[in-house]
C-alpha cells in the first residue's frame, strides 16, 4: 500500500510552510509488515527517511520496530500500538 499526503503549518492565522510525505506499507506475512516513509518533503536537506517493521501480536495490539531519520542522526524506535473501540 502506498500513501501520500501533506500538511500546512501556520503562524497564527498566516500560512507558514507546506510539507509532504510518501509512505509504503508491505505485508510480508499475516503478522509482519515492512514500513517505510519519506517525510518532511520540503527540501532535500531537511527531509527524513524512516523505516522498520510492524509486528501484529493480536488484532488490537502491535509493535513497531523502526529507525527514524537514518540519513542523518538516526533514532531507534520501539512503539507499542493498542487499538480498542468502546
PDB file with one MODEL, atoms N, CA, C and O in Angstrom:
MODEL        1
ATOM      1  N   UNK A   1       0.835  -1.160   0.000  1.00  0.00           N
ATOM      2  CA  UNK A   1       0.000   0.000   0.000  1.00  0.00           C
ATOM      3  C   UNK A   1       0.890   1.237   0.000  1.00  0.00           C
ATOM      4  O   UNK A   1       1.841   1.313   0.777  1.00  0.00           O
ATOM      5  N   UNK A   2       0.600   2.182  -0.841  1.00  0.00           N
ATOM      6  CA  UNK A   2       1.333   3.444  -0.909  1.00  0.00           C
ATOM      7  C   UNK A   2       0.400   4.558  -0.465  1.00  0.00           C
ATOM      8  O   UNK A   2      -0.740   4.644  -0.922  1.00  0.00           O
ATOM      9  N   UNK A   3       0.887   5.406   0.424  1.00  0.00           N
ATOM     10  CA  UNK A   3       0.131   6.553   0.920  1.00  0.00           C
ATOM     11  C   UNK A   3       0.923   7.824   0.651  1.00  0.00           C
ATOM     12  O   UNK A   3       2.152   7.796   0.593  1.00  0.00           O
ATOM     13  N   UNK A   4       0.230   8.914   0.492  1.00  0.00           N
ATOM     14  CA  UNK A   4       0.876  10.201   0.333  1.00  0.00           C
ATOM     15  C   UNK A   4      -0.012  11.262   0.953  1.00  0.00           C
ATOM     16  O   UNK A   4      -1.218  11.063   1.101  1.00  0.00           O
ATOM     17  N   UNK A   5       0.571  12.365   1.306  1.00  0.00           N
ATOM     18  CA  UNK A   5      -0.219  13.438   1.895  1.00  0.00           C
ATOM     19  C   UNK A   5       0.624  14.665   2.154  1.00  0.00           C
ATOM     20  O   UNK A   5       1.804  14.730   1.807  1.00  0.00           O
ATOM     21  N   UNK A   6      -0.017  15.629   2.770  1.00  0.00           N
ATOM     22  CA  UNK A   6       0.663  16.870   3.070  1.00  0.00           C
ATOM     23  C   UNK A   6       0.016  17.558   4.248  1.00  0.00           C
ATOM     24  O   UNK A   6      -1.096  17.219   4.651  1.00  0.00           O
ATOM     25  N   UNK A   7       0.718  18.522   4.791  1.00  0.00           N
ATOM     26  CA  UNK A   7       0.154  19.338   5.855  1.00  0.00           C
ATOM     27  C   UNK A   7       0.670  20.760   5.727  1.00  0.00           C
ATOM     28  O   UNK A   7       1.723  21.009   5.140  1.00  0.00           O
ATOM     29  N   UNK A   8      -0.083  21.670   6.281  1.00  0.00           N
ATOM     30  CA  UNK A   8       0.246  23.086   6.249  1.00  0.00           C
ATOM     31  C   UNK A   8       0.438  23.548   7.686  1.00  0.00           C
ATOM     32  O   UNK A   8      -0.430  23.336   8.532  1.00  0.00           O
ATOM     33  N   UNK A   9       1.558  24.168   7.958  1.00  0.00           N
ATOM     34  CA  UNK A   9       1.759  24.765   9.270  1.00  0.00           C
ATOM     35  C   UNK A   9       1.474  26.255   9.181  1.00  0.00           C
ATOM     36  O   UNK A   9       1.721  26.888   8.154  1.00  0.00           O
ATOM     37  N   UNK A  10       0.955  26.803  10.262  1.00  0.00           N
ATOM     38  CA  UNK A  10       0.609  28.211  10.279  1.00  0.00           C
ATOM     39  C   UNK A  10       1.274  28.899  11.460  1.00  0.00           C
ATOM     40  O   UNK A  10       1.585  28.271  12.471  1.00  0.00           O
ATOM     41  N   UNK A  11       1.481  30.164  11.316  1.00  0.00           N
ATOM     42  CA  UNK A  11       1.966  31.019  12.386  1.00  0.00           C
ATOM     43  C   UNK A  11       0.799  31.929  12.749  1.00  0.00           C
ATOM     44  O   UNK A  11       0.625  32.996  12.160  1.00  0.00           O
ATOM     45  N   UNK A  12       0.008  31.501  13.714  1.00  0.00           N
ATOM     46  CA  UNK A  12      -1.235  32.210  13.994  1.00  0.00           C
ATOM     47  C   UNK A  12      -2.234  31.857  12.908  1.00  0.00           C
ATOM     48  O   UNK A  12      -2.565  30.683  12.741  1.00  0.00           O
ATOM     49  N   UNK A  13      -2.721  32.836  12.167  1.00  0.00           N
ATOM     50  CA  UNK A  13      -3.656  32.587  11.080  1.00  0.00           C
ATOM     51  C   UNK A  13      -3.015  32.773   9.718  1.00  0.00           C
ATOM     52  O   UNK A  13      -3.712  32.753   8.703  1.00  0.00           O
ATOM     53  N   UNK A  14      -1.711  32.952   9.674  1.00  0.00           N
ATOM     54  CA  UNK A  14      -0.994  33.152   8.430  1.00  0.00           C
ATOM     55  C   UNK A  14      -0.340  31.848   7.976  1.00  0.00           C
ATOM     56  O   UNK A  14       0.185  31.092   8.794  1.00  0.00           O
ATOM     57  N   UNK A  15      -0.376  31.589   6.664  1.00  0.00           N
ATOM     58  CA  UNK A  15       0.275  30.425   6.072  1.00  0.00           C
ATOM     59  C   UNK A  15       1.776  30.507   6.317  1.00  0.00           C
ATOM     60  O   UNK A  15       2.382  31.555   6.096  1.00  0.00           O
ATOM     61  N   UNK A  16       2.388  29.402   6.774  1.00  0.00           N
ATOM     62  CA  UNK A  16       3.818  29.402   7.058  1.00  0.00           C
ATOM     63  C   UNK A  16       4.570  28.456   6.126  1.00  0.00           C
ATOM     64  O   UNK A  16       5.414  28.891   5.342  1.00  0.00           O
ATOM     65  N   UNK A  17       4.257  27.137   6.216  1.00  0.00           N
ATOM     66  CA  UNK A  17       5.001  26.155   5.428  1.00  0.00           C
ATOM     67  C   UNK A  17       4.082  25.043   4.940  1.00  0.00           C
ATOM     68  O   UNK A  17       3.042  24.761   5.536  1.00  0.00           O
ATOM     69  N   UNK A  18       4.489  24.426   3.848  1.00  0.00           N
ATOM     70  CA  UNK A  18       3.795  23.265   3.296  1.00  0.00           C
ATOM     71  C   UNK A  18       4.772  22.090   3.304  1.00  0.00           C
ATOM     72  O   UNK A  18       5.877  22.195   2.772  1.00  0.00           O
ATOM     73  N   UNK A  19       4.366  20.976   3.905  1.00  0.00           N
ATOM     74  CA  UNK A  19       5.202  19.777   3.985  1.00  0.00           C
ATOM     75  C   UNK A  19       4.429  18.604   3.390  1.00  0.00           C
ATOM     76  O   UNK A  19       3.201  18.636   3.313  1.00  0.00           O
ATOM     77  N   UNK A  20       5.155  17.568   2.970  1.00  0.00           N
ATOM     78  CA  UNK A  20       4.507  16.391   2.417  1.00  0.00           C
ATOM     79  C   UNK A  20       5.207  15.123   2.867  1.00  0.00           C
ATOM     80  O   UNK A  20       6.288  15.163   3.454  1.00  0.00           O
ATOM     81  N   UNK A  21       4.558  13.976   2.575  1.00  0.00           N
ATOM     82  CA  UNK A  21       5.152  12.679   2.891  1.00  0.00           C
ATOM     83  C   UNK A  21       4.690  11.646   1.879  1.00  0.00           C
ATOM     84  O   UNK A  21       3.656  11.810   1.231  1.00  0.00           O
ATOM     85  N   UNK A  22       5.468  10.581   1.751  1.00  0.00           N
ATOM     86  CA  UNK A  22       5.132   9.408   0.955  1.00  0.00           C
ATOM     87  C   UNK A  22       5.508   8.200   1.809  1.00  0.00           C
ATOM     88  O   UNK A  22       6.610   8.145   2.353  1.00  0.00           O
ATOM     89  N   UNK A  23       4.601   7.234   1.929  1.00  0.00           N
ATOM     90  CA  UNK A  23       4.908   6.052   2.737  1.00  0.00           C
ATOM     91  C   UNK A  23       4.521   4.785   1.982  1.00  0.00           C
ATOM     92  O   UNK A  23       3.675   4.804   1.087  1.00  0.00           O
ATOM     93  N   UNK A  24       5.158   3.695   2.365  1.00  0.00           N
ATOM     94  CA  UNK A  24       4.924   2.389   1.775  1.00  0.00           C
ATOM     95  C   UNK A  24       4.765   1.382   2.901  1.00  0.00           C
ATOM     96  O   UNK A  24       5.571   1.348   3.832  1.00  0.00           O
ATOM     97  N   UNK A  25       3.732   0.568   2.816  1.00  0.00           N
ATOM     98  CA  UNK A  25       3.476  -0.490   3.790  1.00  0.00           C
ATOM     99  C   UNK A  25       3.334  -1.785   2.994  1.00  0.00           C
ATOM    100  O   UNK A  25       2.428  -1.915   2.171  1.00  0.00           O
ATOM    101  N   UNK A  26       4.236  -2.749   3.240  1.00  0.00           N
ATOM    102  CA  UNK A  26       4.220  -4.011   2.512  1.00  0.00           C
ATOM    103  C   UNK A  26       4.049  -5.155   3.499  1.00  0.00           C
ATOM    104  O   UNK A  26       4.850  -5.306   4.421  1.00  0.00           O
ATOM    105  N   UNK A  27       3.015  -5.955   3.313  1.00  0.00           N
ATOM    106  CA  UNK A  27       2.725  -7.077   4.204  1.00  0.00           C
ATOM    107  C   UNK A  27       3.561  -8.290   3.790  1.00  0.00           C
ATOM    108  O   UNK A  27       3.377  -8.841   2.705  1.00  0.00           O
ATOM    109  N   UNK A  28       4.478  -8.694   4.667  1.00  0.00           N
ATOM    110  CA  UNK A  28       5.338  -9.850   4.416  1.00  0.00           C
ATOM    111  C   UNK A  28       4.619 -11.135   4.800  1.00  0.00           C
ATOM    112  O   UNK A  28       4.701 -12.138   4.091  1.00  0.00           O
ATOM    113  N   UNK A  29       3.917 -11.100   5.920  1.00  0.00           N
ATOM    114  CA  UNK A  29       3.127 -12.228   6.424  1.00  0.00           C
ATOM    115  C   UNK A  29       1.907 -11.655   7.125  1.00  0.00           C
ATOM    116  O   UNK A  29       1.772 -10.436   7.235  1.00  0.00           O
ATOM    117  N   UNK A  30       1.015 -12.518   7.603  1.00  0.00           N
ATOM    118  CA  UNK A  30      -0.187 -12.037   8.298  1.00  0.00           C
ATOM    119  C   UNK A  30       0.155 -11.235   9.553  1.00  0.00           C
ATOM    120  O   UNK A  30      -0.633 -10.389   9.975  1.00  0.00           O
ATOM    121  N   UNK A  31       1.291 -11.482  10.139  1.00  0.00           N
ATOM    122  CA  UNK A  31       1.668 -10.849  11.405  1.00  0.00           C
ATOM    123  C   UNK A  31       2.822  -9.853  11.270  1.00  0.00           C
ATOM    124  O   UNK A  31       3.259  -9.296  12.278  1.00  0.00           O
ATOM    125  N   UNK A  32       3.336  -9.607  10.037  1.00  0.00           N
ATOM    126  CA  UNK A  32       4.523  -8.783   9.862  1.00  0.00           C
ATOM    127  C   UNK A  32       4.400  -7.878   8.643  1.00  0.00           C
ATOM    128  O   UNK A  32       4.109  -8.342   7.541  1.00  0.00           O
ATOM    129  N   UNK A  33       4.625  -6.581   8.850  1.00  0.00           N
ATOM    130  CA  UNK A  33       4.636  -5.591   7.771  1.00  0.00           C
ATOM    131  C   UNK A  33       5.986  -4.889   7.735  1.00  0.00           C
ATOM    132  O   UNK A  33       6.595  -4.641   8.775  1.00  0.00           O
ATOM    133  N   UNK A  34       6.448  -4.572   6.528  1.00  0.00           N
ATOM    134  CA  UNK A  34       7.591  -3.681   6.350  1.00  0.00           C
ATOM    135  C   UNK A  34       7.022  -2.299   6.103  1.00  0.00           C
ATOM    136  O   UNK A  34       6.152  -2.133   5.249  1.00  0.00           O
ATOM    137  N   UNK A  35       7.501  -1.301   6.839  1.00  0.00           N
ATOM    138  CA  UNK A  35       7.002   0.064   6.687  1.00  0.00           C
ATOM    139  C   UNK A  35       8.165   0.999   6.417  1.00  0.00           C
ATOM    140  O   UNK A  35       9.226   0.875   7.028  1.00  0.00           O
ATOM    141  N   UNK A  36       7.963   1.934   5.501  1.00  0.00           N
ATOM    142  CA  UNK A  36       8.975   2.944   5.214  1.00  0.00           C
ATOM    143  C   UNK A  36       8.273   4.246   4.850  1.00  0.00           C
ATOM    144  O   UNK A  36       7.147   4.242   4.353  1.00  0.00           O
ATOM    145  N   UNK A  37       8.951   5.351   5.104  1.00  0.00           N
ATOM    146  CA  UNK A  37       8.344   6.657   4.884  1.00  0.00           C
ATOM    147  C   UNK A  37       9.424   7.678   4.557  1.00  0.00           C
ATOM    148  O   UNK A  37      10.516   7.648   5.124  1.00  0.00           O
ATOM    149  N   UNK A  38       9.112   8.566   3.655  1.00  0.00           N
ATOM    150  CA  UNK A  38       9.936   9.737   3.369  1.00  0.00           C
ATOM    151  C   UNK A  38       9.086  10.926   3.753  1.00  0.00           C
ATOM    152  O   UNK A  38       8.089  11.214   3.090  1.00  0.00           O
ATOM    153  N   UNK A  39       9.465  11.631   4.824  1.00  0.00           N
ATOM    154  CA  UNK A  39       8.628  12.728   5.288  1.00  0.00           C
ATOM    155  C   UNK A  39       9.388  14.040   5.360  1.00  0.00           C
ATOM    156  O   UNK A  39      10.592  14.106   5.109  1.00  0.00           O
ATOM    157  N   UNK A  40       8.657  15.068   5.704  1.00  0.00           N
ATOM    158  CA  UNK A  40       9.177  16.429   5.747  1.00  0.00           C
ATOM    159  C   UNK A  40       9.712  16.830   4.375  1.00  0.00           C
ATOM    160  O   UNK A  40      10.767  17.454   4.260  1.00  0.00           O
ATOM    161  N   UNK A  41       8.966  16.460   3.346  1.00  0.00           N
ATOM    162  CA  UNK A  41       9.400  16.743   1.973  1.00  0.00           C
ATOM    163  C   UNK A  41       9.118  18.218   1.684  1.00  0.00           C
ATOM    164  O   UNK A  41       8.034  18.585   1.228  1.00  0.00           O
ATOM    165  N   UNK A  42      10.082  19.016   1.950  1.00  0.00           N
ATOM    166  CA  UNK A  42      10.027  20.434   1.611  1.00  0.00           C
ATOM    167  C   UNK A  42      11.331  20.833   0.965  1.00  0.00           C
ATOM    168  O   UNK A  42      11.370  21.577  -0.015  1.00  0.00           O
ATOM    169  N   UNK A  43      12.408  20.311   1.549  1.00  0.00           N
ATOM    170  CA  UNK A  43      13.718  20.461   0.933  1.00  0.00           C
ATOM    171  C   UNK A  43      14.493  19.180   1.208  1.00  0.00           C
ATOM    172  O   UNK A  43      14.288  18.544   2.242  1.00  0.00           O
ATOM    173  N   UNK A  44      15.354  18.804   0.323  1.00  0.00           N
ATOM    174  CA  UNK A  44      16.103  17.552   0.449  1.00  0.00           C
ATOM    175  C   UNK A  44      16.961  17.560   1.720  1.00  0.00           C
ATOM    176  O   UNK A  44      17.127  16.511   2.341  1.00  0.00           O
ATOM    177  N   UNK A  45      17.503  18.699   2.119  1.00  0.00           N
ATOM    178  CA  UNK A  45      18.376  18.768   3.294  1.00  0.00           C
ATOM    179  C   UNK A  45      17.636  18.477   4.595  1.00  0.00           C
ATOM    180  O   UNK A  45      18.230  17.934   5.527  1.00  0.00           O
ATOM    181  N   UNK A  46      16.364  18.823   4.679  1.00  0.00           N
ATOM    182  CA  UNK A  46      15.620  18.623   5.926  1.00  0.00           C
ATOM    183  C   UNK A  46      14.676  17.431   5.885  1.00  0.00           C
ATOM    184  O   UNK A  46      14.023  17.135   6.886  1.00  0.00           O
ATOM    185  N   UNK A  47      14.588  16.741   4.758  1.00  0.00           N
ATOM    186  CA  UNK A  47      13.683  15.590   4.674  1.00  0.00           C
ATOM    187  C   UNK A  47      14.260  14.412   5.451  1.00  0.00           C
ATOM    188  O   UNK A  47      15.462  14.349   5.710  1.00  0.00           O
ATOM    189  N   UNK A  48      13.371  13.467   5.823  1.00  0.00           N
ATOM    190  CA  UNK A  48      13.786  12.312   6.621  1.00  0.00           C
ATOM    191  C   UNK A  48      13.307  11.032   5.954  1.00  0.00           C
ATOM    192  O   UNK A  48      12.253  11.000   5.318  1.00  0.00           O
ATOM    193  N   UNK A  49      14.101   9.975   6.110  1.00  0.00           N
ATOM    194  CA  UNK A  49      13.714   8.643   5.651  1.00  0.00           C
ATOM    195  C   UNK A  49      13.628   7.758   6.887  1.00  0.00           C
ATOM    196  O   UNK A  49      14.584   7.644   7.653  1.00  0.00           O
ATOM    197  N   UNK A  50      12.467   7.134   7.068  1.00  0.00           N
ATOM    198  CA  UNK A  50      12.199   6.284   8.221  1.00  0.00           C
ATOM    199  C   UNK A  50      11.777   4.913   7.713  1.00  0.00           C
ATOM    200  O   UNK A  50      11.097   4.819   6.692  1.00  0.00           O
ATOM    201  N   UNK A  51      12.171   3.844   8.410  1.00  0.00           N
ATOM    202  CA  UNK A  51      11.730   2.511   8.007  1.00  0.00           C
ATOM    203  C   UNK A  51      11.798   1.560   9.193  1.00  0.00           C
ATOM    204  O   UNK A  51      12.483   1.813  10.184  1.00  0.00           O
ATOM    205  N   UNK A  52      11.066   0.459   9.058  1.00  0.00           N
ATOM    206  CA  UNK A  52      11.059  -0.527  10.129  1.00  0.00           C
ATOM    207  C   UNK A  52      10.073  -1.641   9.853  1.00  0.00           C
ATOM    208  O   UNK A  52       9.668  -1.871   8.714  1.00  0.00           O
ATOM    209  N   UNK A  53       9.693  -2.332  10.925  1.00  0.00           N
ATOM    210  CA  UNK A  53       8.765  -3.453  10.843  1.00  0.00           C
ATOM    211  C   UNK A  53       7.653  -3.286  11.858  1.00  0.00           C
ATOM    212  O   UNK A  53       7.886  -2.809  12.969  1.00  0.00           O
ATOM    213  N   UNK A  54       6.451  -3.676  11.484  1.00  0.00           N
ATOM    214  CA  UNK A  54       5.307  -3.708  12.400  1.00  0.00           C
ATOM    215  C   UNK A  54       4.944  -5.170  12.619  1.00  0.00           C
ATOM    216  O   UNK A  54       4.680  -5.904  11.667  1.00  0.00           O
ATOM    217  N   UNK A  55       4.934  -5.580  13.874  1.00  0.00           N
ATOM    218  CA  UNK A  55       4.612  -6.957  14.249  1.00  0.00           C
ATOM    219  C   UNK A  55       3.249  -6.954  14.933  1.00  0.00           C
ATOM    220  O   UNK A  55       3.060  -6.276  15.943  1.00  0.00           O
ATOM    221  N   UNK A  56       2.307  -7.706  14.385  1.00  0.00           N
ATOM    222  CA  UNK A  56       0.962  -7.791  14.950  1.00  0.00           C
ATOM    223  C   UNK A  56       0.921  -8.944  15.950  1.00  0.00           C
ATOM    224  O   UNK A  56       1.008 -10.110  15.566  1.00  0.00           O
ATOM    225  N   UNK A  57       0.788  -8.615  17.226  1.00  0.00           N
ATOM    226  CA  UNK A  57       0.707  -9.607  18.288  1.00  0.00           C
ATOM    227  C   UNK A  57      -0.708 -10.162  18.379  1.00  0.00           C
ATOM    228  O   UNK A  57      -0.898 -11.366  18.551  1.00  0.00           O
ATOM    229  N   UNK A  58      -1.693  -9.287  18.265  1.00  0.00           N
ATOM    230  CA  UNK A  58      -3.121  -9.644  18.288  1.00  0.00           C
ATOM    231  C   UNK A  58      -3.848  -8.658  17.380  1.00  0.00           C
ATOM    232  O   UNK A  58      -3.223  -7.749  16.833  1.00  0.00           O
ATOM    233  N   UNK A  59      -5.158  -8.825  17.211  1.00  0.00           N
ATOM    234  CA  UNK A  59      -5.924  -7.924  16.347  1.00  0.00           C
ATOM    235  C   UNK A  59      -5.857  -6.479  16.828  1.00  0.00           C
ATOM    236  O   UNK A  59      -5.952  -5.560  16.015  1.00  0.00           O
ATOM    237  N   UNK A  60      -5.698  -6.263  18.108  1.00  0.00           N
ATOM    238  CA  UNK A  60      -5.739  -4.930  18.698  1.00  0.00           C
ATOM    239  C   UNK A  60      -4.379  -4.454  19.225  1.00  0.00           C
ATOM    240  O   UNK A  60      -4.293  -3.366  19.795  1.00  0.00           O
ATOM    241  N   UNK A  61      -3.318  -5.248  19.046  1.00  0.00           N
ATOM    242  CA  UNK A  61      -2.031  -4.941  19.656  1.00  0.00           C
ATOM    243  C   UNK A  61      -0.902  -5.178  18.651  1.00  0.00           C
ATOM    244  O   UNK A  61      -0.818  -6.247  18.046  1.00  0.00           O
ATOM    245  N   UNK A  62      -0.028  -4.168  18.476  1.00  0.00           N
ATOM    246  CA  UNK A  62       1.091  -4.284  17.530  1.00  0.00           C
ATOM    247  C   UNK A  62       2.325  -3.585  18.092  1.00  0.00           C
ATOM    248  O   UNK A  62       2.221  -2.685  18.925  1.00  0.00           O
ATOM    249  N   UNK A  63       3.483  -4.012  17.625  1.00  0.00           N
ATOM    250  CA  UNK A  63       4.761  -3.390  17.970  1.00  0.00           C
ATOM    251  C   UNK A  63       5.419  -2.868  16.698  1.00  0.00           C
ATOM    252  O   UNK A  63       5.453  -3.565  15.684  1.00  0.00           O
ATOM    253  N   UNK A  64       5.942  -1.641  16.748  1.00  0.00           N
ATOM    254  CA  UNK A  64       6.722  -1.072  15.656  1.00  0.00           C
ATOM    255  C   UNK A  64       8.175  -1.020  16.085  1.00  0.00           C
ATOM    256  O   UNK A  64       8.497  -0.462  17.134  1.00  0.00           O
ATOM    257  N   UNK A  65       9.046  -1.593  15.289  1.00  0.00           N
ATOM    258  CA  UNK A  65      10.487  -1.512  15.480  1.00  0.00           C
ATOM    259  C   UNK A  65      11.029  -0.753  14.279  1.00  0.00           C
ATOM    260  O   UNK A  65      10.956  -1.245  13.153  1.00  0.00           O
ATOM    261  N   UNK A  66      11.576   0.444  14.505  1.00  0.00           N
ATOM    262  CA  UNK A  66      11.928   1.291  13.370  1.00  0.00           C
ATOM    263  C   UNK A  66      13.183   2.107  13.634  1.00  0.00           C
ATOM    264  O   UNK A  66      13.664   2.216  14.762  1.00  0.00           O
ATOM    265  N   UNK A  67      13.693   2.675  12.546  1.00  0.00           N
ATOM    266  CA  UNK A  67      14.785   3.635  12.587  1.00  0.00           C
ATOM    267  C   UNK A  67      14.269   4.894  11.922  1.00  0.00           C
ATOM    268  O   UNK A  67      13.798   4.862  10.785  1.00  0.00           O
ATOM    269  N   UNK A  68      14.361   6.001  12.639  1.00  0.00           N
ATOM    270  CA  UNK A  68      13.874   7.283  12.125  1.00  0.00           C
ATOM    271  C   UNK A  68      15.062   8.143  11.738  1.00  0.00           C
ATOM    272  O   UNK A  68      16.051   8.227  12.465  1.00  0.00           O
ATOM    273  N   UNK A  69      14.949   8.777  10.588  1.00  0.00           N
ATOM    274  CA  UNK A  69      15.923   9.758  10.124  1.00  0.00           C
ATOM    275  C   UNK A  69      17.308   9.135   9.966  1.00  0.00           C
ATOM    276  O   UNK A  69      18.306   9.721  10.385  1.00  0.00           O
ATOM    277  N   UNK A  70      17.368   7.956   9.364  1.00  0.00           N
ATOM    278  CA  UNK A  70      18.661   7.289   9.252  1.00  0.00           C
ATOM    279  C   UNK A  70      19.584   7.906   8.213  1.00  0.00           C
ATOM    280  O   UNK A  70      20.734   7.484   8.091  1.00  0.00           O
ATOM    281  N   UNK A  71      19.117   8.884   7.469  1.00  0.00           N
ATOM    282  CA  UNK A  71      20.022   9.581   6.553  1.00  0.00           C
ATOM    283  C   UNK A  71      20.779  10.713   7.246  1.00  0.00           C
ATOM    284  O   UNK A  71      21.674  11.307   6.645  1.00  0.00           O
ATOM    285  N   UNK A  72      20.442  11.020   8.490  1.00  0.00           N
ATOM    286  CA  UNK A  72      21.186  11.997   9.301  1.00  0.00           C
ATOM    287  C   UNK A  72      21.500  11.347  10.647  1.00  0.00           C
ATOM    288  O   UNK A  72      22.082  10.262  10.677  1.00  0.00           O
ATOM    289  N   UNK A  73      21.138  11.968  11.734  1.00  0.00           N
ATOM    290  CA  UNK A  73      21.351  11.400  13.068  1.00  0.00           C
ATOM    291  C   UNK A  73      20.203  10.444  13.371  1.00  0.00           C
ATOM    292  O   UNK A  73      19.079  10.880  13.618  1.00  0.00           O
ATOM    293  N   UNK A  74      20.477   9.159  13.352  1.00  0.00           N
ATOM    294  CA  UNK A  74      19.425   8.138  13.438  1.00  0.00           C
ATOM    295  C   UNK A  74      18.892   7.990  14.856  1.00  0.00           C
ATOM    296  O   UNK A  74      19.620   8.143  15.837  1.00  0.00           O
ATOM    297  N   UNK A  75      17.593   7.686  14.934  1.00  0.00           N
ATOM    298  CA  UNK A  75      16.926   7.366  16.194  1.00  0.00           C
ATOM    299  C   UNK A  75      16.311   5.986  16.064  1.00  0.00           C
ATOM    300  O   UNK A  75      15.693   5.676  15.046  1.00  0.00           O
ATOM    301  N   UNK A  76      16.471   5.163  17.071  1.00  0.00           N
ATOM    302  CA  UNK A  76      15.822   3.852  17.098  1.00  0.00           C
ATOM    303  C   UNK A  76      14.517   3.991  17.858  1.00  0.00           C
ATOM    304  O   UNK A  76      14.445   4.690  18.868  1.00  0.00           O
ATOM    305  N   UNK A  77      13.474   3.312  17.361  1.00  0.00           N
ATOM    306  CA  UNK A  77      12.133   3.470  17.931  1.00  0.00           C
ATOM    307  C   UNK A  77      11.533   2.109  18.237  1.00  0.00           C
ATOM    308  O   UNK A  77      11.619   1.182  17.431  1.00  0.00           O
ATOM    309  N   UNK A  78      10.929   2.002  19.401  1.00  0.00           N
ATOM    310  CA  UNK A  78      10.063   0.888  19.758  1.00  0.00           C
ATOM    311  C   UNK A  78       8.736   1.516  20.144  1.00  0.00           C
ATOM    312  O   UNK A  78       8.652   2.234  21.141  1.00  0.00           O
ATOM    313  N   UNK A  79       7.706   1.253  19.366  1.00  0.00           N
ATOM    314  CA  UNK A  79       6.402   1.860  19.584  1.00  0.00           C
ATOM    315  C   UNK A  79       5.379   0.767  19.829  1.00  0.00           C
ATOM    316  O   UNK A  79       5.302  -0.206  19.080  1.00  0.00           O
ATOM    317  N   UNK A  80       4.598   0.934  20.880  1.00  0.00           N
ATOM    318  CA  UNK A  80       3.537  -0.011  21.234  1.00  0.00           C
ATOM    319  C   UNK A  80       2.217   0.588  20.779  1.00  0.00           C
ATOM    320  O   UNK A  80       1.892   1.721  21.134  1.00  0.00           O
ATOM    321  N   UNK A  81       1.451  -0.172  19.992  1.00  0.00           N
ATOM    322  CA  UNK A  81       0.170   0.294  19.481  1.00  0.00           C
ATOM    323  C   UNK A  81      -0.950  -0.572  20.019  1.00  0.00           C
ATOM    324  O   UNK A  81      -0.944  -1.792  19.851  1.00  0.00           O
ATOM    325  N   UNK A  82      -1.901   0.059  20.659  1.00  0.00           N
ATOM    326  CA  UNK A  82      -3.063  -0.630  21.215  1.00  0.00           C
ATOM    327  C   UNK A  82      -4.306   0.038  20.666  1.00  0.00           C
ATOM    328  O   UNK A  82      -4.527   1.222  20.924  1.00  0.00           O
ATOM    329  N   UNK A  83      -5.125  -0.682  19.916  1.00  0.00           N
ATOM    330  CA  UNK A  83      -6.360  -0.154  19.331  1.00  0.00           C
ATOM    331  C   UNK A  83      -7.547  -0.888  19.944  1.00  0.00           C
ATOM    332  O   UNK A  83      -7.606  -2.118  19.955  1.00  0.00           O
ATOM    333  N   UNK A  84      -8.474  -0.114  20.443  1.00  0.00           N
ATOM    334  CA  UNK A  84      -9.673  -0.702  21.042  1.00  0.00           C
ATOM    335  C   UNK A  84     -10.829   0.247  20.856  1.00  0.00           C
ATOM    336  O   UNK A  84     -10.652   1.462  20.953  1.00  0.00           O
ATOM    337  N   UNK A  85     -11.998  -0.273  20.593  1.00  0.00           N
ATOM    338  CA  UNK A  85     -13.191   0.559  20.455  1.00  0.00           C
ATOM    339  C   UNK A  85     -14.073   0.390  21.673  1.00  0.00           C
ATOM    340  O   UNK A  85     -14.098  -0.668  22.302  1.00  0.00           O
ATOM    341  N   UNK A  86     -14.791   1.440  21.993  1.00  0.00           N
ATOM    342  CA  UNK A  86     -15.694   1.418  23.159  1.00  0.00           C
ATOM    343  C   UNK A  86     -17.056   0.907  22.759  1.00  0.00           C
ATOM    344  O   UNK A  86     -17.951   0.815  23.599  1.00  0.00           O
TER     345      UNK A  86
ENDMDL
END
